[in-house]
Amino acid sequence: MPFREINSKMVEATVLPGQKMFSQRGAMLAYKGEVSFTPNIQGGQGGLASMIGRRVANEATPLMTVEGSGTVMFGHGGHHIQVIELAGDTLYVEADRLLAFDGALQQGTMFMGSQGGVMGMVRGQVTGQGLFTTTLKGHGAVAVMAHGGVVELPITPQRPIHVDPQAYVAHHGDVRNKLSTALGWRDMVGRGSGEAFQLELSGNGAVYVQASEEKL
């Protein structure tokens, strides 16, 4: 499902017969052709188990199923949009950052505590990001939202990347993440996140970072 970037805050998608895509509710700006928009109670292709996991963690962002023949313009809240092309790998992204994505992608949910153990869970509690993160896997395109534009940073085994958790948008590839800090636990009491916490990503892949510490 190709996306054409109209400007930094709007994209256009081509909808073809027999194919479908998913978008965040309220993200449709305009469309041409015979296109239908249907509420999707299961939140994409993750199925019932995936939906329950997201609802338990307050990660259930309402989605629309988009089908038919035509073109659709998407945008939401004036946020900047980044289009990410997946070639068989997995994208990890907070559910509320998803603007629209190819219906051919397999959607699931991952418990962030499984990456980084207890520190992975601390990340969710301290940074305000969900303990459950949405995963999209396969071949297709994803449009994600961010504040102030996005930069893609490559991750290699020789060069891990440290990111301010509040600036983190998404990552893909064979990547592990953990929360680290230069301060001791006693020093962290009473502090906000800021630069005291760093999200360390290592392995092979890429991370997308926004030019802001503001959540959507």
ZABA-305813 format. One record per residue: residue in one letter; x, y negated, z of N, C-alpha, C, CB in turn. Coordinates in steps of 0.2 Angstrom, whole numbers, plus 5000, padded with zeros to 4 digits. Each point is the difference from the previous one (the first is absolute). Last residue first. Glycine has a CB too. Layout:
REM ZABA-305813
AXYZXYZXYZXYZ
...
END
This chain:
REM ZABA-305813
L501249385110499449984996499449995004500450074990
K502049885020499650064998499449984996500450065010
E502149814993499350005002499650064997500149885000
E502350034998499950055006499250005002501249985004
S500249974971499649975006500050055005499349934992
A501450104984500349945003499649975005500549984989
Q499650295005499749944998500449945003498950065000
V501850204991500049965006499749934998501050055004
Y499450234989499749944998499949955006499450064990
V502250175003499649975005499849934997500550065010
A500650194980499949935000499549985005500449994988
G501350245007499449974998500049935000499450105005
N501950115008500049984993499349974999500950094997
G500449915027499850064996500149974993499250055008
S500149825016500650034997499850064995500649975010
L498549795006499850054995500650034997499049944998
E500249915025500650034997499750054995500849985009
L498249805005499850064997500650034996498749965000
Q501349875022500250014993499750074998501049925001
F498849875020499950074998500150004992499150025009
A501349785003500250055005499950074998499749925009
E499749884979500650034998500250055006500349904993
G497250055007500549954998500650054998499649905007
S498450145009500450044996500649964997499050074997
G500149855026499750024994500450044996499349895000
R501050105027500149974994499650024994501250005004
G498750085020499849934999500249974994500149995012
V501350214994499449995003499949925000500250105008
M501850004983499450004996499449985003500550084993
D501649965018500049944997499449994995501250005001
R499250215011499849945005500049934996500550075009
W500150124978499350005002499849955005500050124998
G502149834987499850065004499349995002501150015004
L500049894972499949995007499850065004499649894997
A500750094979500649995003500049985008500349964988
T498150214996500049945003500749995002498850005003
S499550164980500649995004500049935003500650094993
L497750114994500049945003500749995004498749995000
K500850174977500050005008500149935002500550115001
N499150064975500049945003500050015008499449954990
R501250184984499850005007500149935003500450125001
V499349994972500249955005499850015007500049924991
D499950154982500250045006500349965005500150104992
G498149784992500650044999500150045006500549924993
H498349835008499950074996500750034999499049954994
H499549845021500650034998499950064996500649955009
A498349795002499950074998500750034998498849984996
V500849815016499450004996499950084999500149884995
Y501449955024499950064996499350014996500850055009
A500049775007500149994993499950064996500749915003
Q499250105020499449964998500149984993499949955012
P501850184999499450034999499449964998500450085008
D502249884985499549975006499450044999500549895000
V501650234991499549964998499649975006499950064989
H502550085000499749985006499549944999501050045007
I500250184978499849935001499649995006499950004988
P502250175002499450005002499849925001500150115006
R501850034980499849935002499350005003500849954992
Q500350255000500649965002499849935003500750064991
P497750094999500250035006500649965003499750114996
T498549754991500450054998500350035007500349954989
I497749875001500350035005500450064998499049975007
P500049784982500250075000500350035006500149984988
L498149815009500650015002500250084999500049905008
E498249894983500150075001500750015001499150034992
V499149765013500650024997500150085001500549885002
V497349924998500350065002500750014997498950055002
G499149745005500450034995500450065003500149904994
G498349965019500649964998500550044995499949955010
H498450205003500049935001500749974997499350015011
A499250224981500549975005500049935000500750094997
M498150164991500049935002500549985005498850004997
V500950204982500049985007500049935001500650115003
A498950094977500149935001499949985008499649984988
V501150254995499749975006500149935001500250115006
A500050114974500149945003499649985006500349964988
G500750295001499549954999500249935003499150095001
H501450195003500249954995499449954998500750094995
G499950045030499850024993500349954995499050065004
K500149915022500550044997499850024993500350045011
L499249795013499850014993500550044997499349895000
T499950055027500550024995499750014993500650065009
T499049805017499750034994500650024995499049935001
T501150065027500249964994499750044994501049955005
F498750035024499950044993500149954994499250085006
L501149835015500450065001499950054994499849985012
G500049754985499750065002500450055001499149964994
Q501749795010499850044994499750075003501049944993
G499849885021499449994998499850044994500049895005
T502050105009500049964994499349984998501150054997
V499450105022500349935001499949954994500850065007
Q498350174993499749965006500349935000499950115006
G500950054978499349984999499749965005499950104994
R502449985009499949954994499349984999501050054995
V499550125020500149935003499949954995500850055008
M499150174985499449985003500149935003499750125003
G502249984988499549994995499349975002500650094994
M501149985021500149934998499649994994501250015004
V498850205005499649965005500149924997500250085010
G500550084972499750025006499749955004500950085000
G500049924977500349965005499850025007500149914992
Q498450164989500649974998500349965005499750004988
S498350095016500450064998500649984997498950064998
G499549795010500450025005500450064998499149975008
M499349924978500649975000500550035006499549904995
F498550224990500149975007500749985001499150085004
M499449944973500650025003500049975007500650024990
T497650034988500149965006500650035003498849965002
G500250034971500050045006500149955006500450114994
Q499149924977500049965006500050045006499449914994
Q501350114978499750045006500149965006500350104995
L499449814979500550015005499650035006500649904997
A498350034983500450074999500450015006499949994988
G498849805009499750065003500350074999499049934998
D502249825004499850054995499650065004501049964992
F499049795020500550054998499750054995500649995011
A499249755004499750054995500550054999499249924995
L501149945024499549964996499650044995500749905001
L500750145023499850034994499549954996500350125005
R500649855018500449974995499850034993500949985008
D498250105013499749944998500449964995499550005012
A501250224996499450004996499749934998499850115006
E502949944997499449995005499450004996500749945008
V501350214982499849935001499449995005500349984988
Y501650194997499749995007499849935001500750105004
L499750084974500149935003499650005006500049954989
T501350254995499549985004500149935003499850125003
D500850014972500250005007499549975004501149984997
G498850054979500150075003500149995008500350054989
A499849754998500250054995500150075004500549924992
L498349815011500250075003500150054995499449975010
E500549744992499950064996500350065003500049934990
I499049825019500550055001499850064995500349965012
V499149764992499950064996500550055001499349944992
Q499949835023500550044997499850064997500849955009
I498249795000499950074998500650034997498849984998
H500249815020500550024994499950074999500849915003
H497149955008500750045001500450014994499550055010
G498249854994500649964998500650035001499349905002
G498550205002500349965005500649954998499650095008
H499950104976499750005006500349955005499750124998
G500050004974500449955005499650005006500449934990
F499450184983500050015007500449955003499850124999
M498849954976500549955004499950015007500049924991
V499450254987499849975007500549965002499350105003
T499750034973500549975004499849975006500749984989
G498350244995500049925000500749985004498749994999
S499550235002500449984995500149924999499750114994
G499850085027499749984994500449984995499249965007
E501050055022499950044994499749964994499950105008
V501149895020499949964994500050044994500549905005
T499150115024500250044994499849964993499850115007
M500849795019499550014995500350044994499549895003
L501050075026500250004993499450014995501150055003
P499749885025499550024995500349994993499149975008
T502450095013499849944996499550024995501149955002
A499950165021499650014995499749944996499750105006
E501849955014500449994994499550014994501150045005
N498849995020499849944998500349984993499849965012
A500450255000500549955001499849934998500950104998
V497650095000500350005007500549955001499850125000
R499449904978499549975005500250005007499150034992
R502250084992500149934999499549965005500350024988
G499650225011500749975003500049934999500550114997
I497749994993499950005007500649985003499350095000
M500749934977499649955002500049995008499350014989
S501850175001500449944999499649945003500650054990
A498350165009500550005005500449935000500150134999
L498349914984499749995006500549995006499050064996
G501949884979499550055003499849995007500550084993
G501049804990500350035006499550065003500749895002
Q499149944978500150084999500350035006500149984988
G498549795014500550024995500050085000500749895001
G498049995016500649974999500550024995499849975012
Q497850104995500650045002500749974999499350104997
I498549804997500050015007500650045003498850004999
N500749834980500350075001500150015007500649994989
P497849854993500350005006500350085001499249915005
T500549974971499650045004500450015007499550064991
F500349814983500450005007499650035005500549894997
S499850104973499650005006500450005007499250074993
V500849844979500450035006499550005006501149954995
E499149994977499550045004500450035006499250024990
G501649744999499950074998499450035004501250014996
K500549805014499750014993499950074998500649894997
Y499849955028500150064995499749994994500150075010
A500849805015499650004994500250064996500049875000
L500750115023499949934998499549994994501149975005
M499450235016499949984993499849934999499650124998
A500949985023500649984996499849994993500750075008
G497850015011500149934999500649974996499550005011
R500750244999499449974999500149925000499450105005
Q502550074987499749975006499449964999501250005005
S499550204978500249935002499749985006500049974988
F500650254993499749985006500249935002500050125004
M499550044972500549975005499749985006500749964990
K499050224987499749965005500649975004499050075001
Q500250064974500549995005499749955005500950014992
G497950064988500250065003500649995005499750054990
P499949754994499550055001500450075002499249954992
L502049825014499950044994499550055002501149984995
V500049765013499650065002499850044994499649945010
T502449874997499650034995499650065002500849954991
A500149825023500150074999499550024994500350025012
E501049754999499550024996500150084999499849884994
V501049925026500250054995499350024996501050045007
M500049745010499550044997500350054995499349905001
K502049945013499550025004499450034997500349915007
S501750014982500350035006499450035005501049934999
N498450064976500449955003500250045007499549894994
I499650244989499849934997500449955003498850044999
E501750234998500149945004499849944997500950065006
R498350204989500449944997500049955005499650044988
F500250245014499849945002500449944996499750055012
P499550234984500549955000499749935003500550054990
M499150225013499649945000500449945000499150065006
END
